[in-house]
Amino acid sequence: MSDNIYENEFTEDSFWTKTKKFAKIAGEVVLEPALKLYYAGKDSDTPTWAKTTVYSALGYFISPLDAIPDFTPIVGYSDDLGVLVAATAAVITYVKQEHKDKAKETLKQWFE
């Protein structure tokens, strides 16, 4: 396993548990990049180095060890969003349209 503690935090179950439980609180702005990264990370075309970046960012997102606790009103997810956006920028070449479409479809199911 990786030396990155946040990559080690990532599991399928913990990702889906947190995103579903806190969807309304975190909002679409935070969840959209998380879902795009998730779907890119599951793609066999995504290289290992990019998956490491993806799973590290998603591990940070689901980790209770956060720079700003998620329960802090208004700003609780701002650090998560920053990490997710930075990771997306780093692996943008591997975020395909199909990943974006899946993320939007998931959000549509949760927020409509």
C-alpha positions in Angstrom: 0.0 0.0 0.0 1.0 3.6 -0.5 2.9 5.8 2.0 0.1 8.4 1.6 -2.2 8.2 4.6 -5.1 9.6 2.7 -4.8 7.1 -0.1 -4.9 4.4 2.6 -8.1 5.9 3.9 -10.0 5.3 0.7 -12.3 2.3 0.4 -15.3 1.9 -1.9 -17.7 1.5 1.1 -16.4 4.5 3.0 -16.5 6.7 -0.2 -20.2 5.8 -0.9 -21.2 6.0 2.7 -19.8 9.5 3.1 -21.0 10.9 -0.2 -24.6 9.6 0.3 -24.8 10.6 4.0 -23.4 14.1 3.5 -24.6 14.8 0.0 -27.0 17.6 1.0 -24.5 19.2 3.4 -21.5 19.0 1.1 -23.5 20.0 -2.0 -23.0 19.4 -5.7 -20.1 21.8 -5.8 -18.0 19.4 -3.7 -19.5 16.1 -4.8 -19.1 16.7 -8.6 -15.3 16.7 -8.6 -15.3 13.8 -6.1 -17.5 11.7 -8.4 -15.6 12.6 -11.5 -12.4 11.5 -9.8 -14.0 8.3 -8.5 -15.2 7.3 -11.9 -11.8 8.2 -13.5 -10.1 6.1 -10.8 -12.2 3.1 -11.6 -11.3 3.3 -15.3 -8.7 0.8 -16.5 -7.3 3.4 -18.9 -6.2 5.6 -16.0 -2.5 5.1 -15.2 -1.4 4.1 -11.8 0.2 7.4 -10.9 -3.1 9.2 -11.7 -5.1 6.6 -9.6 -2.7 7.3 -6.7 -3.6 11.0 -7.0 -7.3 10.2 -7.3 -7.4 7.9 -4.3 -5.3 10.2 -2.2 -7.7 13.1 -2.8 -10.8 10.9 -2.2 -9.1 9.5 0.9 -8.7 13.0 2.2 -12.4 13.7 1.3 -13.6 10.8 3.4 -11.1 11.0 6.2 -12.2 12.3 9.5 -8.7 13.8 9.9 -9.3 17.0 8.0 -7.7 20.5 8.0 -11.1 21.9 8.6 -13.7 19.6 10.2 -16.5 18.8 7.9 -19.1 19.7 10.5 -17.9 23.3 10.7 -20.7 25.4 9.2 -20.2 26.9 5.7 -16.4 26.3 5.4 -16.3 22.6 6.5 -15.9 21.3 3.0 -13.8 24.1 1.6 -10.5 22.2 2.2 -12.0 19.1 0.7 -13.0 21.0 -2.4 -9.5 22.5 -2.7 -7.9 19.0 -2.6 -10.5 17.6 -5.1 -10.0 20.5 -7.5 -6.2 20.2 -7.3 -6.3 16.5 -7.9 -8.7 17.0 -10.8 -6.3 19.5 -12.4 -3.4 17.0 -12.0 -5.2 14.2 -13.7 -7.6 16.1 -16.0 -6.3 14.3 -19.1 -7.7 11.1 -17.7 -11.1 12.5 -16.7 -13.2 11.4 -19.7 -16.6 12.7 -20.8 -18.1 9.4 -19.6 -16.8 10.1 -16.1 -18.3 13.6 -16.2 -21.6 12.2 -17.4 -21.7 9.5 -14.7 -21.0 12.1 -12.1 -23.8 14.3 -13.3 -26.2 11.4 -13.5 -25.4 10.4 -9.9 -25.9 14.0 -8.7 -29.2 14.2 -10.6 -30.4 11.1 -8.7 -29.4 12.5 -5.3 -30.5 16.1 -5.8 -33.8 15.8 -7.7 
